[in-house]
Amino acid sequence: MQTTGPSPYIPSHRVPRARPTARHRAVQPAQHIPPTAVPGLRIRVLDMATEQSLIMGLRQHAPMDAERDLDPSVDKLELQKDRLGLVMGIYQHDELIATIRFIPFGHGVTLAEKRWAEVTRSKEGFGARSWEVGRLIVAPTHRSMALLRACLALAVQTLITSTDAQYLHASCSPLLARLYRCFGFVTETTIQHHNGPQHVLIRALMGDVVRALGLAPAPAVRPRQLYVRARALPQNTRYM
């Protein structure tokens, strides 16, 4: 299956939608246009049986040492992960400038399941609606915070219009963990290898990610109604 569409920052964004569940509808992107637009940005879900070669140039820029440190078998599982997951190519006009991969939990191949499941505090986040996000690579000549945010926003919107994903997980360095706080992720736990680098598991609820990326407005907060002796006080009253 292939999915194409322009940037979610453009009002005409239209991507074929799967029939949502009730909980899925709760995190659907609202009609909210962020202040910054990236012209010509579009995404396509790749058929990795025939289109893997399209992203191999970008994949050469992926830092693999940290993953190999956590899971020495990571290279042998790459093809299986590509076939099980959603691998997306992100284009600006006709140029492929970025790629990203989402892998569903339940197949025992994600780094989160293999290395982090036994040490995380968030057991409920390792269920059938959890996905591992990784291989987010932007071409060196196009790297900027604005473009990274735009690429991730477009990829997340594509994911939630075709799946019922609720949780996202990723393994990264402490530096990247701080970066991903801007996108709604939080640090779940950290592993310190002996005489080696730190590895961080980050996670996020999908609703937090879509709000952080500007795909949905923050929910309206109703003023708290106060009562004294079972009688409601006027909401415009100031209280000490």
C-alpha positions as CSV (number, residue, x, y, z in Angstrom):
1,M,0.0,0.0,0.0
2,Q,1.3,3.5,-0.8
3,T,0.1,6.7,0.6
4,T,0.9,10.1,-0.9
5,G,0.0,13.6,0.2
6,P,1.4,17.1,0.6
7,S,2.5,18.6,3.8
8,P,0.1,18.7,6.8
9,Y,0.9,22.4,7.0
10,I,-1.1,23.0,3.8
11,P,-4.9,23.1,4.1
12,S,-5.4,20.9,1.0
13,H,-3.6,18.0,2.7
14,R,-5.6,14.9,1.9
15,V,-4.5,11.3,2.7
16,P,-6.7,8.2,2.3
17,R,-7.9,7.4,5.8
18,A,-8.5,4.0,7.4
19,R,-11.7,3.6,9.3
20,P,-10.9,4.8,12.8
21,T,-11.8,3.3,16.1
22,A,-13.3,5.4,18.8
23,R,-9.9,5.9,20.5
24,H,-8.2,6.5,17.2
25,R,-10.6,9.3,16.5
26,A,-9.5,11.0,19.7
27,V,-6.0,11.7,18.3
28,Q,-7.0,12.6,14.7
29,P,-5.3,15.8,13.6
30,A,-7.6,18.8,13.8
31,Q,-8.0,21.6,11.3
32,H,-5.0,23.5,12.7
33,I,-2.4,25.1,10.5
34,P,1.0,25.7,12.1
35,P,2.6,29.1,11.5
36,T,5.5,27.7,9.4
37,A,4.9,26.0,6.1
38,V,7.4,23.9,4.1
39,P,6.4,24.2,0.4
40,G,6.4,21.1,-1.8
41,L,6.7,18.6,1.0
42,R,5.0,15.2,0.5
43,I,5.3,11.7,1.7
44,R,4.9,8.2,0.3
45,V,4.8,4.8,2.1
46,L,7.3,2.7,0.2
47,D,7.0,-0.9,-0.9
48,M,10.2,-2.3,0.6
49,A,10.0,-5.5,-1.5
50,T,10.7,-3.4,-4.6
51,E,11.7,0.1,-3.5
52,Q,14.4,-0.4,-0.8
53,S,17.1,0.9,-3.1
54,L,15.4,4.4,-3.0
55,I,16.5,5.1,0.5
56,M,19.8,3.3,0.7
57,G,21.7,6.5,0.1
58,L,19.9,8.2,3.1
59,R,20.4,5.1,5.2
60,Q,24.2,5.4,4.9
61,H,23.9,8.4,7.2
62,A,22.2,6.4,10.0
63,P,24.4,6.0,13.1
64,M,24.3,2.3,13.9
65,D,26.9,1.9,16.6
66,A,24.5,2.6,19.5
67,E,22.0,0.0,18.1
68,R,24.7,-2.6,17.7
69,D,25.8,-1.9,21.2
70,L,22.3,-2.8,22.5
71,D,21.6,-5.6,20.0
72,P,24.4,-7.2,18.0
73,S,21.9,-8.9,15.7
74,V,20.4,-5.5,14.5
75,D,21.9,-5.7,11.0
76,K,20.5,-9.2,10.4
77,L,17.0,-7.9,11.2
78,E,16.9,-4.8,9.0
79,L,15.2,-6.4,6.1
80,Q,12.6,-8.1,8.3
81,K,11.9,-4.8,10.1
82,D,11.5,-3.0,6.8
83,R,8.9,-5.6,5.6
84,L,7.0,-5.6,8.9
85,G,6.9,-1.8,9.4
86,L,5.9,1.3,7.5
87,V,8.9,2.8,5.7
88,M,8.2,6.3,4.3
89,G,10.0,8.4,1.8
90,I,9.6,12.2,2.2
91,Y,10.0,14.4,-0.8
92,Q,10.4,18.1,-1.4
93,H,9.0,18.6,-4.8
94,D,10.6,15.7,-6.7
95,E,13.7,15.2,-4.5
96,L,13.8,12.5,-1.8
97,I,15.2,14.3,1.2
98,A,14.2,12.1,4.2
99,T,13.0,8.8,5.4
100,I,11.5,7.3,8.5
101,R,10.4,3.9,9.7
102,F,7.6,2.8,12.2
103,I,7.6,-0.9,13.3
104,P,4.6,-2.4,15.2
105,F,5.2,-4.2,18.4
106,G,4.2,-7.9,18.7
107,H,6.8,-9.4,16.4
108,G,9.7,-9.4,18.8
109,V,12.0,-7.6,16.5
110,T,12.0,-4.0,17.8
111,L,14.9,-2.8,20.0
112,A,12.3,-1.6,22.5
113,E,10.9,-5.1,22.9
114,K,14.2,-6.9,22.9
115,R,16.3,-4.6,25.1
116,W,14.0,-2.3,27.0
117,A,10.8,-4.3,27.9
118,E,12.4,-5.8,31.1
119,V,13.6,-2.5,32.5
120,T,10.9,0.0,31.6
121,R,8.3,1.2,34.1
122,S,5.7,1.6,31.4
123,K,4.5,-1.9,30.9
124,E,1.1,-0.8,29.5
125,G,3.0,1.0,26.7
126,F,4.3,-2.3,25.3
127,G,1.1,-3.6,23.8
128,A,-0.5,-4.1,20.4
129,R,-0.9,-0.4,19.7
130,S,2.7,0.4,20.3
131,W,5.2,1.3,17.5
132,E,8.9,1.9,17.4
133,V,10.0,4.9,15.5
134,G,13.5,5.1,14.0
135,R,15.6,5.6,10.9
136,L,14.5,9.2,10.8
137,I,17.2,10.5,8.4
138,V,17.2,13.9,6.7
139,A,19.7,14.5,3.9
140,P,22.7,16.5,5.2
141,T,22.1,19.3,2.7
142,H,18.5,19.8,4.0
143,R,18.9,19.5,7.8
144,S,17.2,22.1,9.9
145,M,15.0,22.1,13.0
146,A,12.0,23.4,10.9
147,L,12.4,20.7,8.3
148,L,12.9,17.9,10.9
149,R,9.7,19.0,12.6
150,A,7.8,19.1,9.3
151,C,9.0,15.7,8.2
152,L,8.1,14.1,11.6
153,A,4.7,15.8,11.5
154,L,3.9,14.5,8.1
155,A,5.1,11.0,9.0
156,V,3.1,10.9,12.2
157,Q,-0.1,12.1,10.4
158,T,0.4,9.4,7.8
159,L,0.8,6.8,10.6
160,I,-2.3,7.7,12.5
161,T,-4.5,7.9,9.4
162,S,-3.6,4.3,8.5
163,T,-3.2,2.6,12.0
164,D,-4.6,2.8,15.5
165,A,-1.2,3.6,17.0
166,Q,-1.3,4.9,20.6
167,Y,2.3,4.7,21.9
168,L,5.6,5.5,20.2
169,H,9.0,4.3,21.5
170,A,12.6,5.0,20.4
171,S,16.1,4.3,21.5
172,C,18.5,7.1,21.2
173,S,21.4,9.1,22.8
174,P,20.8,11.5,25.7
175,L,21.4,14.4,23.2
176,L,18.6,13.2,20.9
177,A,16.4,12.4,23.9
178,R,16.5,16.1,24.8
179,L,15.7,17.1,21.2
180,Y,12.7,14.8,21.1
181,R,11.2,16.5,24.1
182,C,10.2,19.2,21.6
183,F,8.0,16.6,19.9
184,G,6.1,15.3,22.9
185,F,8.4,12.5,24.0
186,V,9.6,11.9,27.5
187,T,12.6,9.9,28.8
188,E,11.4,6.5,30.2
189,T,14.7,5.0,31.4
190,T,18.4,5.0,30.7
191,I,21.1,2.2,30.4
192,Q,24.7,3.0,31.3
193,H,27.1,0.5,29.8
194,H,30.3,-0.2,31.6
195,N,32.9,2.3,30.2
196,G,30.5,3.0,27.4
197,P,27.9,5.4,26.3
198,Q,24.4,6.0,27.8
199,H,21.4,4.7,25.9
200,V,18.0,6.2,26.5
201,L,14.5,4.9,25.9
202,I,12.0,7.6,25.0
203,R,8.3,7.2,24.7
204,A,5.2,9.2,23.9
205,L,1.4,9.0,23.8
206,M,0.3,9.7,20.3
207,G,-2.0,12.5,21.5
208,D,1.0,14.3,23.0
209,V,3.0,14.0,19.8
210,V,0.3,15.4,17.5
211,R,-0.2,18.4,19.8
212,A,3.5,19.0,20.1
213,L,3.9,19.0,16.4
214,G,1.0,21.4,15.8
215,L,-1.3,18.8,14.3
216,A,-4.0,19.3,16.9
217,P,-4.8,22.3,19.1
218,A,-4.5,22.0,22.9
219,P,-7.8,21.0,24.5
220,A,-10.0,23.8,25.9
221,V,-9.9,23.9,29.7
222,R,-13.2,24.7,31.4
223,P,-13.0,26.8,34.5
224,R,-13.3,24.9,37.7
225,Q,-16.7,25.3,39.3
226,L,-16.5,26.0,43.1
227,Y,-19.2,25.1,45.6
228,V,-19.9,26.4,49.1
229,R,-22.5,24.5,51.1
230,A,-23.7,22.8,47.9
231,R,-24.3,26.2,46.2
232,A,-22.3,27.0,43.0
233,L,-20.3,30.3,43.3
234,P,-20.2,32.6,40.3
235,Q,-17.2,31.8,38.1
236,N,-16.2,35.4,37.7
237,T,-15.7,35.7,41.5
238,R,-12.0,36.1,42.6
239,Y,-11.1,33.7,45.4
240,M,-8.2,34.1,47.9
